Every structure is written in structure tokens, then in C-alpha cells.
Amino acid sequence: QVRLVESGGGLVQPGGSLRLSCVASGSIFSNKRMGWYRQAPGKQRDLVAFITSDGTTNYADSVKGRFTISRDNAKKTVFLQMNSLKPEDTAVYYCQMWDIIGSSWGQGTRVTVSS
């Protein structure tokens, strides 16, 4: 059974940085597309970024130039480096593992950007 465990969230001031991590277990990792989504209070869950098995990346317009997604296949880990954080980045961030069969989700890590 696939298990995804996110970490790295917390409280940060506007303009600050955080690095989220998501460790996968119970599945082959290297051939999966990995993504980060976020859900703000009262809103739907939206894609933040994803990275394919060959390293191709895609970002939401709202985070381009500020966030960077990367992966370490040996450690079965995907990262989200978040810089120049804004209050509107406040949300619960979820890790997703995806392939054509289906997807799995982590439990989420909360990010709060506030002074």
C-alpha cells in the first residue's frame, strides 16, 4: 500500500522560505509523476506543481519563479522549495503520486504565511 508522508510546513513571515518534503513508501517511485497541491480554507484543492519521471516540471502561474519542485528517486522523496512566500500561499499542502492507474495522497502539511 502506498504511503506518502509530508513534512516541512509551519508558520513563516511574508517573504520567507520553506522547504516541503514528501517521502513515499510501498510503491515504485521513479516511474511516477509526483505533485504538490494545496487547499486553502473554504477553497478547492489546486495544483501547485508536478514533476514527471523524466524530470519535466510544471507550475501553477501563481507560484512560477518562486517555487521549485524536485525529486530524489534514491530517497523516494519529492521536495517543494518555496521562496518569497505570500499570505495567499497559506494552505494545507498535499503530496500526490500519480500514474495512469490512479493516484495516492498524503495527509497534508500546513503552511501559514503571516506576520
N, C-alpha and C positions, 0 to 999 in steps of 0.2 A: 504494500500500500504506500502510495506517495505521501510524503510528509514534507511540508515547506515551513520553515521557521524564520520569521523576520526578526530583525533587531536593529537598534541604532536610532530609533525615534527619541523624541524628547522635546523640551522647551528651548527655543533659540530666539534671539533678538532679530529683528529685521536686518537684513544684510549679512547675517551669519551663514554658517555652513553646517551640514550634517551629512553623514555617510550611512546609508542603509545597507544592510546585508540580508541575504536570504539563502539559507542553507537547505539543500534538498537531500532527501534520502528515500530509499525504496523504489528508485527508478533510474534507468539510464538517463544521464543528464546532458551529455554532449550533443545529442541529436535533437534536443528540444528547443523550441523558441521560449525564451523567458521574458516576462514582462513585469512592469510595475504599474499598478493602478492606484487611484486614490478616490476617497469618498469623503466629501465634506458634509457637515451636519445638514440634513434635510435635502441633500442633493444625490444624484445618481453616481454610481461608480464610473469613473472615466479613466481612459488610458493615459498614462504619463509617458511611458517609453517601453520599447521592447528591443530585444537583441536576438537575432536568429542564430542557428547553429554555426553558420559561417561568419558570424560577427557583424552582419549588417544591422544597423541601428535605425530606429525611427522614433521621433519625439513629437509630443503634442506641441503646438505652436506656442502655448503659454510658458513652456519650460525650455525651449530651444535657446542655446547659448548659456544657460545657467545650470542645467542638469546633465550628467553624463552617466550612461548605463554601461556596465562592463561585466564580464564573466570570467570565472576561473574554473575551467572544466575539471581540473585535477582535484579541486576542493569542492566541486559541485555547489558553487556559490555564485550568485549574481549580486551586483552592487548597484547602488544608485547614489552617486555623488551629487549633492545638492548645494549649490552656491548662490549667493545673492538672494537669499530667501526673503519672501514677501509674506505679509499676513494672509494673503489669499492662497498661499500654499498650505495653510493649515488644513489637515485632513488625517484620516487613517489611511496609511499606505499599505497596499496588499501586493504580495508577490504572486505571480501566476506562472505555471508551467503548462505549455500548450503543445499539442500535436494534432494530427488530423483525426485521431480517435476521440480526443476530449481534452479537458483542462482540469487542473487542480489548483487550489488556492491555499495560501497561508492564512493565519489568524489575524494578521494585520499588526502594524506598529503605528502609534500615534505621533504625529508631528504637529507641534504648536508653535507658530511664529508670532511672537508678541513682545512688546516692550514692557 
